[in-house]
């Protein structure tokens, strides 16, 4: 009796908030199909909240490793897009590695079956359609996000230091006074003649928690250990951010491709700036003085 690996996947790209419900439905469908064909179920692999373009899906990687070790004979999915939305990944596994490993790839809904040679063109067309879908979806999402930015809505995962997200509207920033006092303190120290580096040393000596420490205190997962010392770069980043005048500046970076998470900087003239979207922490006069002094210090450094 052939052994089958059942693979289920769902992500936000599929346009539903009922991930668990869909995963259960996929699982039931695949179990019924395997039983109907008298296939022994080796294991059920499930990835939830992972894009089909990603190859680092935990269950996906575990299944491929088990397949390489020839622990089953068949991989069964609802559709080819559940396995992958990448044309390159589909080509590598369906037409190169799976035949080499002796694995048959079958889908329930769109009739993919690598045991049928006449099925190959349909599989390749499916791959292109799946990838085009991701590209089009990515572009649509980018347009929607840009429109929200143009309306002055805050779209970051975390509010800038000195602010927090409004409980009634997560796209609106409200002043977090405990941190706002530190921002004002930094501006005052800088205008008094202290460099960004010396301000960092001063804040650390005063025992003021860094931005990453504050995020951790609020239960925000940074994916890394918070920095315990204020650095010159952090101080400079805060003192040059127009958000502290009450203006929203977004769109400074963009992804190089819908397939990659890497971002590149966007020219300043293409940044999305919307003024007076929230309460300022620094007055425009104070902010302008800080920028002027920074320019003077830079020129002095070059001389």
C-alpha positions as CSV (number, residue, x, y, z in Angstrom):
1,X,0.0,0.0,0.0
2,X,1.5,3.4,-1.0
3,X,2.3,5.9,1.8
4,X,1.0,9.4,1.3
5,X,2.2,12.7,2.9
6,X,-0.7,15.1,3.2
7,X,0.2,18.8,3.0
8,X,-2.1,21.7,4.0
9,X,-1.2,25.4,3.8
10,X,-3.0,28.7,4.2
11,X,-1.8,32.3,4.5
12,X,-3.2,35.9,4.5
13,X,-2.7,36.0,0.7
14,X,-5.7,33.8,0.4
15,X,-8.0,36.6,1.5
16,X,-9.7,35.0,4.5
17,X,-9.4,35.4,8.2
18,X,-10.6,31.8,8.9
19,X,-7.2,30.1,8.5
20,X,-7.8,27.3,11.0
21,X,-11.2,26.5,9.5
22,X,-9.7,26.2,6.1
23,X,-6.8,24.1,7.3
24,X,-9.3,21.7,8.9
25,X,-11.3,21.5,5.6
26,X,-8.1,20.8,3.6
27,X,-7.2,18.1,6.1
28,X,-10.6,16.4,5.9
29,X,-10.6,16.6,2.1
30,X,-7.1,15.0,1.8
31,X,-7.8,12.3,4.3
32,X,-11.0,11.3,2.4
33,X,-9.1,11.3,-0.9
34,X,-6.3,9.2,0.5
35,X,-8.7,6.7,2.0
36,X,-10.7,6.5,-1.3
37,X,-7.5,5.5,-3.1
38,X,-6.4,3.1,-0.4
39,X,-3.3,5.1,0.4
40,X,-1.7,4.8,3.9
41,X,-1.3,8.2,5.5
42,X,2.3,8.6,6.6
43,X,1.9,12.0,8.1
44,X,-0.1,15.3,7.8
45,X,2.0,18.4,7.4
46,X,0.4,21.8,8.0
47,X,1.7,25.4,7.6
48,X,-0.6,28.2,8.7
49,X,0.1,31.9,8.0
50,X,2.9,31.2,5.5
51,X,3.0,32.5,2.0
52,X,3.3,30.0,-0.8
53,X,6.3,31.9,-2.1
54,X,8.3,31.1,1.0
55,X,10.5,28.0,1.1
56,X,11.3,28.3,4.9
57,X,7.8,27.0,6.0
58,X,8.5,24.6,8.9
59,X,6.1,21.8,7.9
60,X,7.0,22.2,4.2
61,X,10.7,21.8,5.0
62,X,10.1,18.8,7.3
63,X,8.0,17.1,4.6
64,X,10.7,17.6,1.9
65,X,13.3,16.2,4.2
66,X,11.1,13.1,4.9
67,X,10.6,12.8,1.1
68,X,14.3,13.0,0.4
69,X,14.7,10.1,2.9
70,X,12.0,8.1,1.0
71,X,9.7,7.8,3.9
72,X,6.6,8.1,1.7
73,X,5.6,7.6,-1.9
74,X,3.0,10.4,-2.6
75,X,2.6,14.0,-1.7
76,X,-1.1,15.0,-1.7
77,X,-2.4,18.6,-1.7
78,X,-5.7,20.3,-2.3
79,X,-4.2,22.3,-5.2
80,X,-0.7,22.9,-6.6
81,X,-0.8,26.5,-5.1
82,X,-1.0,24.9,-1.6
83,X,2.4,23.3,-2.2
84,X,4.0,26.4,-3.7
85,X,3.1,29.6,-5.6
86,X,6.6,29.9,-7.0
87,X,7.1,28.7,-10.6
88,X,10.8,28.0,-9.9
89,X,10.1,25.9,-6.8
90,X,7.4,23.9,-8.6
91,X,9.7,23.2,-11.5
92,X,12.5,22.0,-9.2
93,X,10.5,19.7,-7.1
94,X,7.7,18.4,-9.4
95,X,9.9,17.8,-12.4
96,X,13.4,17.2,-11.0
97,X,13.6,16.2,-7.3
98,X,10.4,14.2,-6.8
99,X,11.0,11.9,-9.8
100,X,14.6,11.4,-8.5
101,X,13.2,10.6,-5.0
102,X,10.5,8.3,-6.4
103,X,7.7,10.6,-5.2
104,X,4.4,11.1,-7.0
105,X,2.7,14.6,-6.6
106,X,-1.1,14.7,-6.7
107,X,-3.7,17.4,-6.1
108,X,-7.4,16.9,-5.5
109,X,-9.0,20.0,-7.0
110,X,-6.9,20.9,-10.1
111,X,-6.1,17.4,-11.1
112,X,-2.3,17.6,-11.0
113,X,-0.6,14.1,-11.1
114,X,3.1,13.7,-11.9
115,X,2.4,10.1,-12.8
116,X,0.7,11.4,-16.0
117,X,3.2,12.7,-18.5
118,X,0.4,14.5,-20.5
119,X,-0.2,16.5,-17.3
120,X,3.1,18.3,-17.4
121,X,2.0,21.4,-19.4
122,X,-1.0,21.9,-17.2
123,X,1.3,21.9,-14.1
124,X,3.6,24.4,-15.7
125,X,0.7,26.7,-16.6
126,X,-0.6,26.3,-13.0
127,X,2.8,27.5,-11.8
128,X,2.8,30.6,-13.9
129,X,-0.8,31.5,-13.0
130,X,0.0,31.0,-9.3
131,X,3.0,33.3,-9.5
132,X,1.1,35.9,-11.5
133,X,-1.5,35.9,-8.8
134,X,1.1,36.7,-6.1
135,X,2.6,39.5,-8.2
136,X,-0.8,41.1,-8.9
137,X,-1.8,40.7,-5.3
138,X,1.5,42.3,-4.1
139,X,0.9,45.3,-6.4
140,X,-2.7,45.7,-5.2
141,X,-1.6,45.6,-1.6
142,X,1.2,48.2,-2.3
143,X,-1.4,50.5,-3.9
144,X,-3.7,50.2,-0.9
145,X,-0.9,50.8,1.6
146,X,0.3,53.9,-0.4
147,X,-3.2,55.3,-0.4
148,X,-3.4,54.9,3.4
149,X,0.0,56.6,3.7
150,X,-1.3,59.5,1.6
151,X,-4.2,59.8,4.0
152,X,-1.7,60.2,6.9
153,X,-2.5,56.8,8.5
154,X,0.4,55.3,10.5
155,X,1.2,51.8,9.1
156,X,4.2,50.8,11.1
157,X,4.3,47.7,13.4
158,X,5.5,49.8,16.3
159,X,4.8,53.4,17.1
160,X,7.9,55.7,17.1
161,X,9.6,56.3,20.4
162,X,7.5,59.0,22.3
163,X,4.2,57.8,20.8
164,X,1.8,54.9,21.1
165,X,-1.0,53.7,18.8
166,X,-4.4,55.2,19.6
167,X,-6.6,52.5,21.3
168,X,-9.5,53.6,19.2
169,X,-7.6,53.9,15.9
170,X,-4.3,51.9,15.4
171,X,-3.4,54.1,12.4
172,X,-3.3,57.3,14.6
173,X,-0.5,58.2,17.0
174,X,-0.9,59.7,20.5
175,X,1.8,61.1,22.7
176,X,3.3,58.7,25.3
177,X,4.3,61.4,27.8
178,X,6.9,59.3,29.7
179,X,9.0,58.9,26.5
180,X,8.0,62.3,25.1
181,X,9.8,64.0,28.0
182,X,13.0,62.1,27.0
183,X,12.7,63.4,23.4
184,X,12.4,67.0,24.6
185,X,15.3,66.3,27.0
186,X,17.4,65.1,24.1
187,X,16.6,68.1,22.0
188,X,17.5,70.5,24.9
189,X,20.8,68.7,25.5
190,X,21.7,68.8,21.8
191,X,21.0,72.5,21.6
192,X,23.1,73.1,24.7
193,X,26.1,71.7,22.8
194,X,26.2,68.0,23.5
195,X,26.9,65.6,20.6
196,X,24.6,62.7,19.9
197,X,27.2,60.3,21.3
198,X,27.5,62.3,24.6
199,X,23.7,62.5,24.8
200,X,23.6,58.7,24.5
201,X,26.1,58.3,27.3
202,X,24.1,60.8,29.4
203,X,20.8,59.0,28.9
204,X,22.4,55.6,29.7
205,X,24.0,57.1,32.9
206,X,20.6,58.5,33.9
207,X,19.1,55.0,33.7
208,X,16.6,55.9,31.0
209,X,15.4,52.8,29.2
210,X,16.3,52.6,25.5
211,X,13.5,52.4,22.9
212,X,14.0,48.6,22.5
213,X,13.8,48.2,26.3
214,X,10.6,50.2,26.4
215,X,9.1,48.0,23.7
216,X,10.0,44.9,25.6
217,X,8.4,46.3,28.8
218,X,5.2,46.7,26.8
219,X,5.3,43.0,25.7
220,X,6.3,43.7,22.1
221,X,8.3,40.9,20.5
222,X,11.4,42.3,18.9
223,X,12.9,39.0,17.9
224,X,16.2,40.0,19.6
225,X,17.7,41.0,22.9
226,X,17.0,44.8,23.6
227,X,20.0,47.1,23.6
228,X,20.7,48.5,27.1
229,X,22.7,51.5,26.0
230,X,21.7,54.6,24.1
231,X,23.8,54.9,20.9
232,X,24.6,58.0,18.9
233,X,22.7,56.6,15.9
234,X,19.5,56.1,17.9
235,X,19.7,59.7,19.3
236,X,20.4,61.1,15.8
237,X,17.5,59.1,14.3
238,X,15.1,60.5,16.8
239,X,16.3,64.1,16.6
240,X,16.0,64.2,12.8
241,X,12.5,62.5,12.5
242,X,9.8,64.9,11.5
243,X,7.2,62.7,13.2
244,X,8.0,64.7,16.4
245,X,6.6,67.9,14.8
246,X,3.3,66.1,14.3
247,X,4.0,65.2,10.6
248,X,3.8,61.7,9.1
249,X,6.7,60.6,6.9
250,X,6.4,57.2,5.4
251,X,7.4,55.2,2.3
252,X,11.1,55.7,2.9
253,X,11.8,52.1,1.8
254,X,10.2,49.5,-0.5
255,X,10.7,45.9,-1.3
256,X,13.0,45.1,-4.2
257,X,10.5,42.3,-5.4
258,X,7.3,40.7,-4.3
259,X,9.3,37.5,-3.9
260,X,11.9,39.0,-1.5
261,X,11.7,40.6,2.0
262,X,14.8,42.8,1.3
263,X,14.1,46.5,1.1
264,X,15.9,49.4,-0.5
265,X,15.8,53.1,0.2
266,X,13.5,55.4,-1.7
267,X,14.7,58.9,-2.9
268,X,13.6,61.6,-0.5
269,X,11.5,63.4,-3.1
270,X,9.3,60.2,-3.3
271,X,8.7,60.0,0.5
272,X,5.0,60.4,1.5
273,X,4.7,63.3,3.8
274,X,1.4,64.4,5.4
275,X,1.5,67.3,7.9
276,X,-0.3,67.8,11.2
277,X,-1.6,64.2,11.6
278,X,-1.0,64.0,15.3
279,X,0.1,66.0,18.4
280,X,3.7,67.2,18.1
281,X,6.3,66.6,20.8
282,X,8.7,69.2,19.6
283,X,7.8,72.6,18.2
284,X,8.7,73.3,14.6
285,X,11.0,76.1,15.9
286,X,12.9,73.7,18.2
287,X,13.1,71.0,15.5
288,X,14.4,73.6,13.0
289,X,17.1,74.7,15.5
290,X,18.2,71.1,16.0
291,X,18.5,70.5,12.2
292,X,20.4,73.7,11.7
293,X,22.9,72.9,14.4
294,X,23.3,69.4,13.0
295,X,24.1,70.9,9.6
296,X,26.6,73.2,11.2
297,X,28.3,70.4,13.1
298,X,28.5,68.3,9.9
299,X,30.2,71.2,8.1
300,X,32.5,71.7,11.0
301,X,33.5,68.0,10.9
302,X,34.3,68.1,7.2
303,X,36.6,71.1,7.6
